[in-house]
Amino acid sequence: MTKPAETAYDLVVFGATSFVGQILTRYLLETYGVGKSVRWAIAGRSSTKLDTLKNQLGEGARRLPVIIADAADENALRAMCLETRVVISTVGPYALYGEPLVQACVRSGTDYCDLTGEVQWIRKMVERYEEEATSSGARIVHCCGFDSIPSDMGVWFLQQKAEEMLGAPCRDVRMRVKVAKGEFSGGTVASMMNVAREAAADPQLRKELANPFSICPPEHRSKARQPSLKGAEYDKTFNVWLAPFVMGAINTRIVHRSNALQSARYGQEFTYDEAMMTGRGTKGRLAAYGITAGLAAFFTASAIRPTRWLVGKFVPQPGEGPSPEAQAAGFYDLRFVGRTEDGKTLITKVTGDRDPGYGSTGKMLGEAGMCLAFDVPADKPGGFWTPASLLDGALMERLTSKAGLAFEVVETR
């Protein structure tokens, strides 16, 4: 496949009629318009649904171009990739539907980003296509939603400030979710249930999911024991109880891959983990134990066919989500604690002005796509990158100026 020197579009939103795809499309329309400085289009398998989406978006979307392509139609995906510089995909679970598009992007030299949180699928894509992506020049960036941009860019920001203010990067970083208001996306829940199902049937996958370096290059390893919160625990830094954070399993791996792709900028023995703050005293302790038990029950039930069906009756389904008002009412506040090798401490925070799973994710994904299209130098090689390792400061500027995120230093000790 040979891509023309000048493509019809700067970016294409694939899966525009999905719930997050609709949020993303509206965000791009309101932020960049149609027929102005950004040439973009929406794509999906149903022309009827795409036309309905345009009608719902109003008069401003009337001239928005439409591309018909099914996630399983290799010829249609190839043709779509040849028309654009960047594809943003919202079609998941990616382990079930994502590979043909990644393959088409890699083979056409088309840049790509998505919002997957499926670490086992990311590893397969890296193993199967990284060499070819390096050859074709395609830059592939997974995890451009709530998992894992706030974590990945949060650590990147903290390390920038540590080098400036403390004279060295932090060898140990802990992220704590202080508060998050919002709902889990139906797509995220479906992906988590799929991971549980696959892991139950595959002992090798269970071993892989326990490896914090599972998506790092083989040569990047650490002798330092990586922390991993498995149950309720008391945090002396913030004087609160902690519970496991469900997104920690993917976020930690993305952060470690970012470190590896930046030539171990955070340190070869860098350690990182994530957890949720549940509060102080007895109430916080009980909440921590309750969340721990609830997560264990969810993953156990999702791994077994009879109970998996039952779980599916009580969780959001793909394509479902909160109202625009509920999205606008959501927010999150993440705290990062970094410590240098000589004992200095830096605390920073990352906040978002929409619910994490939908409103904020849509904006972050859109700006990641824009960053790929306009900010990444042409000489940056192809391959499988992370948000921090490829998009770094350019994405930071977009997140803070357009996507409602803030990155701040809280204190040094």
C-alpha positions, -999 to +999 in steps of 0.1 A: +000+000+000+014+034-010-001+064+007-004+095-015+018+125-006-013+146+002-042+128+019-078+140+019-080+142+057-058+151+086-077+127+108-107+103+108-128+093+138-135+055+134-164+043+154-180+078+155-214+064+165-202+047+196-210+065+229-175+079+233-172+083+195-202+107+196-187+127+225-154+129+206-171+139+174-191+167+191-159+179+208-140+181+175-169+198+158-173+224+186-135+230+189-123+228+153-154+231+131-157+216+096-139+229+065-116+251+085-080+245+096-085+208+103-097+184+076-115+155+093-141+129+087-162+104+107-163+067+098-182+036+108-201+006+094-236+021+092-243+050+069-277+053+086-262+057+120-236+081+107-263+103+091-283+102+123-253+114+142-248+143+118-284+153+122-281+152+160-250+174+158-269+201+140-263+224+110-226+227+117-221+190+109-239+191+076-207+192+056-188+167+077-175+139+054-185+103+060-165+071+053-182+037+054-159+010+068-165-021+090-140-032+116-137-066+099-135-053+063-098-052+055-102-036+021-124-008+035-100-002+063-071+000+039-089+025+017-098+046+047-062+047+060-049+058+026-072+088+028-059+102+062-028+110+082-043+098+115-070+074+126-087+077+160-104+045+170-132+041+196-142+006+185-137-019+213-133-043+230-101-040+210-090-075+217-121-086+198-123-059+171-092-039+170-064-058+152-075-053+115-074-015+118-040-015+136-027-038+108-042-015+081-026+016+098+008-001+102+009-013+066-002+021+051+021+042+074-009+059+090-007+072+126-032+058+150-045+063+186-072+047+207-086+044+242-079+007+249-070-005+283-064-041+273-028-048+282-028-083+268-039-070+234-014-042+234+014-067+239+002-088+210+000-058+187+036-048+197+049-083+191+031-087+157+035-052+142+063-031+158+089-041+132+066-033+104+054+000+119+090+010+123+095+003+086+063+020+074+066+050+097+032+045+114+032+059+150+008+038+171-003+052+204-027+032+226-044+042+259-053+078+250-083+081+274-085+082+312-064+051+310-037+062+307-032+099+298-036+114+333-013+088+348+013+088+320+014+125+316+011+130+353+043+111+359+059+129+329+050+163+345+062+153+380+095+141+366+099+174+346+094+193+378+116+170+399+145+176+375+139+214+376+132+217+414+151+188+430+179+183+405+170+147+398+141+125+387+120+107+413+130+070+416+097+061+433+063+076+423+029+067+438-004+079+422-034+082+445-069+089+433-081+115+457-116+118+442-133+108+409-170+115+401-184+097+371-194+064+357-175+035+342-179+034+304-198+003+291-169-003+267-144-003+296-165-028+316-168-050+285-130-049+281-124-058+317-148-087+316-131-099+284-097-098+301-111-118+331-125-144+307-093-147+288-072-149+319-094-177+334-087-198+304-050-191+300-024-196+328+003-178+307-019-148+304-024-147+342+013-147+346+017-120+321-009-098+338+012-100+370+043-086+352+045-048+354+070-048+325+048-069+302+047-043+274+082-030+279+110-038+254+125-072+265+158-055+275+141-031+299+138-047+334+143-036+370+157-054+400+136-032+423+105-048+437+075-031+422+047-022+447+012-035+439-016-028+463-038-060+466-060-050+495-068-023+520-038-003+533-031+028+553-012+056+535+010+077+559+017+104+533-019+115+531-032+098+564-060+080+545-070+044+538-063+030+503-080+005+481-068-010+448-075+012+417-090-008+390-072+011+362-038+006+379-031-026+361-029-009+327-017+026+339+014+012+356+024-007+325+020+023+303+041+044+327+069+017+327+068+016+289+071+054+287+102+052+310+117+025+288+110+044+255+126+075+271+158+055+277+150+050+314+147+087+320+130+080+353+157+056+363+164+020+356+151+010+391+121+033+389+090+020+408+054+030+404+020+021+417-016+034+419-044+032+445-076+050+455-080+071+486-111+059+506-110+083+535-099+084+571-108+065+603-131+036+605-153+048+576-123+050+553-111+016+564-144-001+558-147+016+524-112+003+515-122-033+524-155-030+506-139-018+474-113-046+476-140-072+481-162-057+453-134-058+428-124-094+437-161-104+433-164-087+399-133-103+384-142-137+398-177-136+385-166-122+351-142-152+347-170-178+350-196-182+322-228-185+344-220-156+366-205-136+338-240-135+322-254-123+356-227-095+359-236-084+324-272-076+336-260-051+362-232-032+345-233-005+318-234-020+283-212-008+253-230+022+238-245+033+271-235+062+292-244+092+313-263+123+300-243+154+289-253+170+322-239+142+342-207+142+322-203+180+328-209+174+366-181+148+368-144+155+377-113+139+391-083+148+412-052+126+411-022+131+435+013+120+426+040+116+453+076+113+440+107+106+460+143+110+447+170+086+456+184+110+482+150+113+500+135+145+486+098+145+480+076+162+454+038+161+454+018+171+423-017+168+411-037+163+379-073+174+377-100+170+350-132+190+345-154+162+332-163+127+343-132+105+336-148+077+316-167+098+290-165+136+289-128+139+298-118+108+278-134+122+247-115+154+249-082+137+257-085+113+228-094+141+205-063+162+215-041+131+212-053+127+176-047+164+169-013+161+184-004+132+162-017+151+131+000+184+137+026+184+165+048+153+162+079+159+141+080+141+108+114+125+117+099+108+148+102+071+138+073+047+135+065+021+161+044+016+192+046+046+215+029+059+246+014+093+251+043+106+272+071+091+251+058+105+218+034+134+224+050+148+257+050+186+260+028+192+229+001+170+243+005+187+277-002+221+262-033+208+244-046+191+275-043+222+296-054+248+269-083+228+254-092+196+272-099+208+307-069+192+325-046+210+350-012+199+361+001+215+393+029+213+419+014+209+454+045+209+476+081+198+480+096+183+511 
